[in-house]
Amino acid sequence: MPSIGDIYKRFRQRLEGKERATYRLSSGETYFSGKRVGGMWDEIGELQFNFLVKNGLKPRHKLLDIGCGSLRGGVHFVRYLESGNYYGMDRDEMLLNAAREVELPRYGLSGKAASLVRRDDFDFSVFGAEFDYALAQSVFTHLPWNSIMRCLVNVERALQKDGRFYATFFEDKNGGCRIAPMTHAPGGVETYPDKDPFHYEFGVFEELSARVSLEVEYIGEWGHPRGQMMMVFTRPARG
């Protein structure tokens, strides 16, 4: 029986062999495969997958992918997880349609029972599941703090008691850009304290997590090509 590594290697070869094409969706909208949601389809998709597997994600686990888009990371997770264990939410119906009509079929994953829902209020109760892992890759980078608070409130309700929620953010390390833009390396992305894309001091997330009965740990650098940092939210241990 082939190992998980062998299976993933073959899947990656299939990904690399796919041409990035233009598709007409059933809605009549045009979808440019691999070029939406910030580009770097293969690089950032694989980065997300490898990171979560390294941090304990197993095929039996249920994963909530917040801001899943057209499944840049999702195609890897759907392939790896047991059928029915991938749950994705995004506010863009066109990208979810592209996931269903283009990306899942392209990679032979239509039969893996991925659950995809369009919402912009982070109401994860619609899935009727509790999650071992949750991920928000390049989501908080586009949200003001009050929307992040809404997300955290709903994540806390949806996580298993030992669940883990990983999220990325652009960091203002020393608080020197509270009223000014800053540029991140690598990638050269310019971010702002009061408009999209946002940057934050890590202390902001410590304050928000305390309000919703979560704990947050700073992870920092994880290889993101545009300089986003990683953190993880968990439920506090009960004495």
C-alpha positions in Angstrom: 0.0 0.0 0.0 1.5 3.4 -0.9 2.4 5.8 1.9 0.6 9.1 2.5 3.8 10.7 1.2 3.7 8.8 -2.0 0.0 9.6 -2.5 0.6 13.3 -1.9 3.6 13.3 -4.3 1.5 11.9 -7.1 -1.3 14.4 -6.3 1.3 17.2 -6.4 2.5 16.0 -9.8 -1.1 16.2 -11.0 -1.4 19.7 -9.7 1.8 20.8 -11.4 0.6 19.4 -14.7 -2.7 21.3 -14.7 -2.9 24.3 -17.0 -4.2 27.5 -15.6 -7.2 28.1 -17.8 -10.3 30.4 -18.0 -13.7 28.8 -17.3 -17.2 30.0 -17.7 -19.3 29.1 -14.6 -22.9 28.1 -14.6 -23.7 31.6 -13.2 -22.2 33.1 -16.4 -19.2 34.5 -14.5 -15.6 34.0 -15.7 -13.2 32.2 -13.4 -9.4 32.3 -14.0 -8.2 29.1 -12.4 -5.2 29.5 -10.1 -5.0 33.3 -10.4 -7.8 34.4 -8.0 -7.4 34.9 -4.3 -4.0 36.6 -4.5 -2.3 34.1 -6.8 0.6 31.8 -5.8 -1.9 29.0 -6.1 0.5 26.1 -5.8 3.0 27.6 -3.4 0.6 28.9 -0.8 -1.8 26.0 -1.2 1.0 23.5 -0.4 2.3 25.7 2.4 -1.0 25.6 4.2 -1.3 21.9 3.8 2.2 21.0 4.9 2.0 23.3 7.9 -1.2 21.7 9.3 0.0 18.2 8.7 3.3 19.0 10.5 1.2 20.3 13.3 -0.8 17.1 13.7 -3.6 17.2 11.2 -4.7 13.6 10.5 -7.1 12.2 7.8 -9.7 11.4 10.6 -9.8 15.1 11.8 -12.5 17.6 10.8 -11.1 20.8 9.3 -12.9 24.2 9.1 -11.3 26.3 6.3 -12.3 29.9 6.9 -12.1 32.1 3.8 -11.5 28.9 1.6 -12.1 30.7 -1.7 -11.9 28.4 -4.7 -9.8 25.9 -2.6 -6.2 27.0 -3.1 -5.4 25.1 0.0 -8.6 23.1 0.0 -7.8 20.8 -2.9 -4.9 19.5 -0.8 -6.9 19.1 2.4 -9.9 17.5 0.6 -7.5 15.0 -1.0 -5.9 14.2 2.4 -8.8 14.1 4.7 -11.4 11.3 5.0 -14.5 11.9 2.9 -16.8 14.5 4.6 -14.2 15.9 6.9 -13.5 19.2 5.0 -15.7 22.2 5.6 -15.1 25.5 3.8 -16.8 28.9 4.2 -16.3 32.0 2.1 -18.3 35.2 1.5 -17.7 35.0 -2.3 -20.3 32.8 -4.0 -18.5 32.9 -7.3 -15.3 31.4 -5.8 -17.4 28.7 -4.1 -19.1 27.9 -7.4 -15.6 27.7 -9.0 -14.5 25.3 -6.3 -17.5 23.0 -7.0 -17.6 23.3 -10.8 -13.9 23.6 -11.6 -11.3 22.8 -8.9 -12.8 19.8 -7.3 -13.6 18.1 -10.6 -10.2 19.0 -12.1 -8.4 17.1 -9.3 -10.8 14.2 -9.1 -12.2 15.2 -5.7 -15.9 15.7 -6.4 -16.7 12.5 -4.5 -15.0 13.5 -1.3 -18.1 15.2 0.1 -16.6 18.6 0.8 -19.0 21.0 2.5 -18.9 24.5 1.1 -21.1 27.3 2.4 -21.4 31.0 1.5 -21.7 33.3 4.6 -20.1 36.5 5.6 -21.1 36.4 9.3 -18.8 33.5 10.5 -21.8 31.4 11.6 -20.2 28.0 11.6 -23.2 26.4 13.3 -24.6 25.8 9.8 -22.3 22.9 9.3 -23.6 21.0 12.3 -20.2 19.9 13.3 -17.4 20.5 15.8 -13.8 20.9 14.5 -10.5 19.5 15.5 -8.7 22.1 13.4 -9.6 25.4 11.9 -7.6 27.6 9.6 -7.9 31.3 8.5 -5.1 31.9 6.0 -5.0 35.5 4.8 -8.4 36.3 6.3 -7.6 38.5 9.3 -5.3 40.5 7.0 -8.5 41.8 5.3 -10.6 42.4 8.5 -11.1 45.2 11.0 -10.7 44.0 14.6 -14.5 43.9 15.3 -15.0 41.4 12.5 -12.1 39.4 13.8 -13.9 39.4 17.2 -17.0 38.0 15.5 -15.0 35.2 13.9 -13.3 34.3 17.2 -16.7 34.2 19.1 -18.0 31.7 16.5 -14.8 29.7 16.3 -14.8 29.2 20.1 -18.3 27.7 19.8 -17.3 25.4 16.9 -14.0 24.0 18.2 -13.6 20.7 19.9 -12.4 21.1 23.5 -8.9 20.3 22.3 -9.2 21.9 18.9 -6.7 24.3 17.4 -7.4 27.4 15.3 -4.5 28.6 13.2 -4.7 32.1 11.7 -2.3 34.4 9.9 -1.8 38.2 10.1 0.5 41.0 9.0 2.4 42.0 12.1 3.4 45.5 13.4 6.1 44.1 15.7 6.9 47.1 17.8 3.8 49.2 17.5 5.6 51.7 15.4 2.9 51.8 12.7 -0.3 52.4 14.7 -1.2 55.3 12.4 1.1 54.7 9.4 1.4 52.2 6.6 4.2 49.6 6.6 5.8 47.3 4.0 6.4 43.6 4.7 9.3 41.5 3.5 9.4 39.3 1.6 6.8 40.2 -0.9 6.7 44.0 -0.5 3.0 44.1 0.6 2.0 47.5 2.0 -0.5 47.3 4.9 -2.4 49.8 7.0 -3.7 50.2 10.5 -7.2 51.3 9.4 -7.9 49.8 6.0 -7.5 46.6 4.0 -4.9 45.1 4.0 -4.6 45.5 7.8 -1.6 45.0 10.1 -1.8 44.4 13.8 0.3 44.1 16.9 0.1 40.6 18.3 -1.2 42.1 21.6 -4.4 43.0 19.8 -5.1 39.2 19.4 -4.2 38.6 23.0 -6.8 41.1 24.1 -9.5 39.8 21.7 -8.9 36.1 22.6 -9.3 37.0 26.3 -12.8 38.3 25.6 -14.0 35.1 24.1 -12.4 32.5 26.5 -9.6 31.5 24.1 -5.9 31.5 24.5 -3.5 32.6 21.7 0.1 31.6 21.1 2.4 33.4 18.8 4.1 31.2 16.2 5.5 33.8 13.9 7.5 33.0 10.8 6.2 29.9 8.9 7.5 30.5 5.4 4.8 32.6 4.0 6.1 34.3 0.7 4.4 37.6 1.6 5.5 37.8 5.2 2.3 36.9 7.0 2.9 35.6 10.6 1.1 32.6 12.2 -0.6 32.2 15.5 -2.8 29.5 17.1 -5.9 29.9 19.3 -7.0 27.1 21.7 -9.4 26.6 24.6 -7.7 27.2 28.0 -6.9 24.1 29.9 -9.3 23.4 32.7 -7.8 22.7 36.1 
